[in-house]
């Protein structure tokens, strides 16, 4: 029997799934899972997951909405972990993306809940790679909390996360490519060699390898199976259920190349870290890469909107549909 594209990808890369639906996870059997409020809302379309989430809301309906969200995140994470060998990533409230103190308060509460389920060693906390988020990462490490630094759109963000010893970072390959594609919309098809999202991923990969960072790289946000296959060799990829299934059913396409450490001179670069440790200069540097800054701000906004929608859903359930 011919190996599927997913099978080939798994030979070189650990495969995770973007999902808040534990039944979907059980069916597809990824190694790891990443969740967020939008995926949790999507899971409510499944009757069993809906009953599970509503059951959590009902059990904690006297709590503040923010506390109920934390309960849902951890209860769902615990349920997902029953079906995978790896870790689950749960996301901090994006409303706190630029607030270190509030982020640390939520992190402490999530850690407390995870310990109650004895899953703290299998949970990654997703933190936006803002300057403030990187400070949260540094504080979290002192508590032995592993972070998945998300919304990475530039080498500067990636390097500061690596220097801060993040357990894992998630460069958003597809979103970087989306913005580039919109700038060349007159082109009928984007040439693979011009896929700047894939190029960013390789740039980060080579920099981390040449500078001996232990931080894992999880490529995220793919738009098609060809893009996912083009980063084979990365530590992790996290896939939407649709991309996951396409790869599982595809037997003709396989990775044409695998990421490996390159010793060509173009990859042997270093970044002057002193300026970008400062908040003002970090954001000034990001603004010089306009697409990275716009993607970060838009990403935070999208995550905040999803959290607000989940909040409204919970409040409606608590008041009995009023």
Wavefront OBJ file of the C-alpha trace (Angstrom):
o trace
v 0.000 0.000 0.000
v 1.351 3.442 -0.983
v 2.239 5.797 1.837
v 0.018 8.877 2.122
v 1.335 12.420 2.143
v 0.504 12.556 5.857
v 2.550 9.410 6.421
v 5.545 10.955 4.687
v 5.192 14.170 6.666
v 5.108 12.193 9.908
v 8.453 10.587 8.989
v 10.150 13.965 9.340
v 7.898 16.062 11.575
v 5.656 15.681 14.626
v 2.097 16.439 13.549
v -0.364 18.374 15.718
v -4.013 19.248 15.111
v -5.817 22.581 15.526
v -8.994 21.548 17.321
v -11.168 22.047 20.360
v -13.174 18.907 19.592
v -11.941 15.863 21.515
v -14.020 13.535 19.320
v -12.282 14.884 16.231
v -8.948 14.414 17.983
v -9.802 10.797 18.845
v -10.701 10.130 15.217
v -7.693 11.766 13.552
v -5.103 10.756 16.179
v -2.502 13.531 15.978
v 0.457 13.540 18.350
v -0.359 16.960 19.838
v -3.238 19.461 19.789
v -3.513 23.241 19.814
v -6.725 24.933 20.948
v -8.131 28.444 21.068
v -11.523 30.083 21.808
v -12.533 30.025 18.134
v -11.909 26.270 17.931
v -13.839 25.738 21.159
v -16.838 27.580 19.723
v -16.558 25.464 16.579
v -16.630 22.330 18.752
v -20.079 23.314 20.088
v -21.505 22.333 16.690
v -20.955 18.712 17.744
v -23.754 17.575 20.076
v -21.517 15.618 22.438
v -18.926 18.394 22.694
v -21.734 20.908 23.146
v -23.089 18.892 26.055
v -19.595 18.642 27.556
v -18.923 22.392 27.317
v -22.382 23.304 28.557
v -21.869 20.903 31.445
v -18.737 22.797 32.494
v -20.601 26.105 32.227
v -23.453 24.720 34.316
v -21.076 23.430 37.001
v -19.405 26.826 37.393
v -22.273 29.178 36.533
v -21.791 31.187 39.725
v -18.217 32.033 38.706
v -17.100 35.090 36.752
v -17.137 34.549 32.987
v -13.329 34.757 32.790
v -13.085 31.974 35.389
v -15.568 29.826 33.459
v -13.420 30.238 30.351
v -10.408 28.969 32.311
v -12.442 25.964 33.466
v -13.502 25.191 29.893
v -9.917 25.478 28.622
v -8.573 23.052 31.208
v -11.503 20.605 31.184
v -11.315 20.360 27.389
v -7.540 20.085 27.536
v -7.832 17.210 29.982
v -10.350 15.437 27.734
v -8.163 15.924 24.650
v -5.108 14.530 26.448
v -6.943 11.216 26.897
v -6.655 10.695 23.129
v -3.089 11.817 22.314
v 0.429 10.893 23.454
v 1.772 14.457 23.364
v 0.785 17.877 24.688
v -2.154 20.238 24.371
v -1.692 23.998 23.983
v -4.239 26.246 25.675
v -4.376 29.952 25.026
v -4.125 32.952 27.311
v -6.834 35.578 26.923
v -5.791 37.804 24.005
v -7.237 40.793 25.879
v -4.050 40.512 27.958
v -1.650 40.352 24.986
v -0.107 43.673 26.035
v -0.550 43.271 29.800
v 2.064 41.250 31.671
v 0.356 41.386 35.068
v -3.052 40.191 33.824
v -1.433 37.463 31.737
v 0.471 36.160 34.752
v -2.702 36.163 36.853
v -4.493 33.998 34.278
v -1.440 31.781 33.847
v -1.348 31.145 37.599
v -5.048 30.212 37.602
v -4.642 27.880 34.615
v -1.644 26.224 36.258
v -3.656 25.681 39.446
v -6.480 24.031 37.481
v -4.044 21.902 35.469
v -2.462 20.645 38.692
v -5.913 19.619 39.943
v -6.140 17.303 36.911
v -2.439 16.369 37.166
v -1.871 17.436 33.553
v 0.491 20.373 34.140
v 3.419 18.515 32.541
v 1.466 17.956 29.310
v 0.059 21.449 28.852
v 1.678 24.295 26.917
v 0.432 27.818 27.532
v -0.066 29.739 24.291
v 1.221 33.294 24.624
v 1.169 35.928 21.846
v 4.718 36.916 20.837
v 4.269 40.594 21.707
v 7.020 42.268 23.709
v 4.800 41.872 26.785
v 4.142 38.234 25.907
v 7.871 37.568 25.827
v 8.152 39.021 29.341
v 5.361 36.613 30.376
v 7.417 33.783 28.877
v 10.460 34.756 30.932
v 8.396 34.854 34.145
v 6.628 31.591 33.282
v 9.946 29.787 32.884
v 10.734 30.581 36.528
v 7.583 28.627 37.416
v 8.635 25.735 35.118
v 5.695 26.475 32.823
v 6.261 25.618 29.164
v 5.020 28.186 26.654
v 3.980 27.973 23.019
v 4.756 31.449 21.661
v 2.160 32.123 19.005
v 1.596 34.835 16.369
v 5.229 34.782 15.247
v 5.601 36.690 11.969
v 9.247 37.782 12.027
v 12.759 36.634 12.815
v 13.022 39.323 15.514
v 10.082 37.834 17.447
v 11.427 34.321 16.976
v 14.937 35.201 18.156
v 13.749 36.967 21.316
v 11.598 33.921 22.118
v 14.602 31.651 21.519
v 16.854 33.821 23.654
v 14.188 33.708 26.378
v 14.258 29.899 26.144
v 10.691 29.351 24.990
v 9.790 25.696 24.799
v 8.123 26.199 21.411
v 7.299 28.955 18.921
v 4.632 28.985 16.207
v 5.511 30.931 13.040
v 2.290 31.518 11.064
v 3.348 30.444 7.586
v -0.008 30.912 5.868
v -0.780 34.350 7.289
v 2.613 35.679 6.235
v 2.000 34.317 2.740
v -1.537 35.758 2.675
v -0.329 39.306 3.167
v 2.388 38.907 0.553
v -0.076 37.389 -1.910
v -2.434 40.346 -1.436
v 0.410 42.635 -2.540
v 0.866 40.691 -5.776
v -2.804 39.942 -6.384
v -2.351 40.605 -10.066
v -0.433 37.329 -10.265
v -2.669 34.362 -11.036
v -0.630 31.930 -8.979
v 2.030 32.465 -6.381
v 5.249 30.716 -7.313
v 6.432 28.335 -4.585
v 9.846 30.018 -4.588
v 8.103 33.282 -3.641
v 6.224 31.819 -0.667
v 7.530 34.213 1.955
v 5.768 32.307 4.730
v 7.824 29.209 3.965
v 10.921 31.385 3.567
v 10.373 32.876 7.044
v 10.009 29.384 8.499
v 13.307 28.293 6.944
v 15.019 31.493 8.081
v 13.926 30.850 11.678
v 14.873 27.155 11.422
v 18.384 27.908 10.169
v 18.976 30.710 12.693
v 17.914 28.512 15.592
v 20.076 25.611 14.455
v 23.167 27.757 13.832
v 22.788 29.486 17.205
v 22.066 26.293 19.150
v 18.628 27.251 20.479
v 16.737 24.397 22.101
v 13.376 26.022 21.333
v 11.135 23.856 19.162
v 9.541 25.276 16.016
v 5.897 24.495 15.214
v 4.921 25.685 11.741
v 1.286 26.803 11.742
v -1.457 28.363 9.630
v -1.275 26.506 6.317
v -3.395 27.341 3.309
v -2.927 24.113 1.338
v -1.245 20.728 1.580
v 1.650 21.767 -0.667
v 2.580 24.482 1.816
v 2.434 22.008 4.714
v 4.621 19.510 2.859
v 7.168 22.219 2.030
v 8.173 22.510 5.710
v 8.781 18.801 6.294
v 11.676 18.479 8.708
v 10.432 21.231 11.020
v 10.085 20.066 14.630
v 6.281 20.265 14.520
v 3.496 21.264 12.182
v -0.012 21.988 13.395
v -2.772 21.400 10.857
v -6.414 22.292 10.508
v -8.680 19.215 10.308
v -9.289 19.926 6.599
v -5.569 20.013 5.738
v -4.982 16.975 7.963
v -7.606 14.965 6.081
v -6.380 16.123 2.668
v -2.876 14.922 3.522
v -4.285 11.656 4.867
v -6.120 11.010 1.592
v -3.335 12.180 -0.731
v -1.006 9.528 -2.165
v 0.542 11.388 -5.092
v 2.163 14.361 -3.360
v 5.118 13.850 -1.021
v 7.728 16.247 0.392
v 10.158 17.186 -2.386
v 12.731 18.450 0.122
v 13.308 18.256 3.862
v 14.528 21.086 6.082
v 18.107 20.460 7.080
v 20.846 22.623 8.534
v 22.467 24.592 5.715
v 26.038 25.841 5.972
v 25.783 28.406 3.192
v 26.869 31.899 4.189
v 23.417 33.469 3.840
v 22.194 31.601 6.928
v 25.188 32.484 9.112
v 23.809 35.700 10.525
v 23.369 37.192 13.959
v 20.982 39.809 15.318
v 22.028 42.602 17.640
v 19.801 41.787 20.592
v 20.507 44.767 22.850
v 18.136 47.222 21.108
v 15.184 44.859 20.731
v 15.060 43.889 24.404
v 13.579 47.346 24.997
v 9.833 47.594 24.458
v 9.878 50.747 22.352
v 12.665 49.535 20.077
v 11.135 46.072 19.734
v 7.951 47.558 18.286
v 9.907 50.071 16.216
v 11.854 47.197 14.666
v 8.625 45.295 13.984
v 7.098 48.362 12.334
v 10.045 48.451 9.944
v 8.731 45.081 8.778
v 5.250 46.469 8.189
v 3.694 43.124 7.318
v 4.951 41.481 10.530
v 3.601 44.315 12.687
v 0.229 44.354 10.904
v -0.071 40.580 11.170
v 0.699 40.678 14.900
v -1.869 43.390 15.611
v -4.474 41.730 13.364
v -3.761 38.361 14.972
v -4.288 39.735 18.471
v -7.500 41.424 17.307
v -8.776 38.158 15.781
v -8.000 36.230 18.976
v -9.689 38.922 21.089
v -12.787 38.790 18.914
v -12.963 34.998 19.347
v -12.661 35.391 23.131
v -15.465 37.958 23.108
v -17.675 35.572 21.127
v -16.958 32.765 23.586
v -17.743 35.165 26.450
v -21.123 36.017 24.898
v -21.878 32.324 24.422
v -21.120 31.601 28.093
v -23.147 34.560 29.350
v -26.131 33.465 27.262
v -25.894 29.911 28.653
v -25.545 31.149 32.234
v -28.696 33.252 31.993
v -30.626 30.418 30.345
v -30.832 31.889 26.862
v -32.142 35.284 28.003
l 1 2 3 4 5 6 7 8 9 10 11 12 13 14 15 16 17 18 19 20 21 22 23 24 25 26 27 28 29 30 31 32 33 34 35 36 37 38 39 40 41 42 43 44 45 46 47 48 49 50 51 52 53 54 55 56 57 58 59 60 61 62 63 64 65 66 67 68 69 70 71 72 73 74 75 76 77 78 79 80 81 82 83 84 85 86 87 88 89 90 91 92 93 94 95 96 97 98 99 100 101 102 103 104 105 106 107 108 109 110 111 112 113 114 115 116 117 118 119 120 121 122 123 124 125 126 127 128 129 130 131 132 133 134 135 136 137 138 139 140 141 142 143 144 145 146 147 148 149 150 151 152 153 154 155 156 157 158 159 160 161 162 163 164 165 166 167 168 169 170 171 172 173 174 175 176 177 178 179 180 181 182 183 184 185 186 187 188 189 190 191 192 193 194 195 196 197 198 199 200 201 202 203 204 205 206 207 208 209 210 211 212 213 214 215 216 217 218 219 220 221 222 223 224 225 226 227 228 229 230 231 232 233 234 235 236 237 238 239 240 241 242 243 244 245 246 247 248 249 250 251 252 253 254 255 256 257 258 259 260 261 262 263 264 265 266 267 268 269 270 271 272 273 274 275 276 277 278 279 280 281 282 283 284 285 286 287 288 289 290 291 292 293 294 295 296 297 298 299 300 301 302 303 304 305 306 307 308 309 310 311 312 313 314 315 316 317 318 319 320 321 322
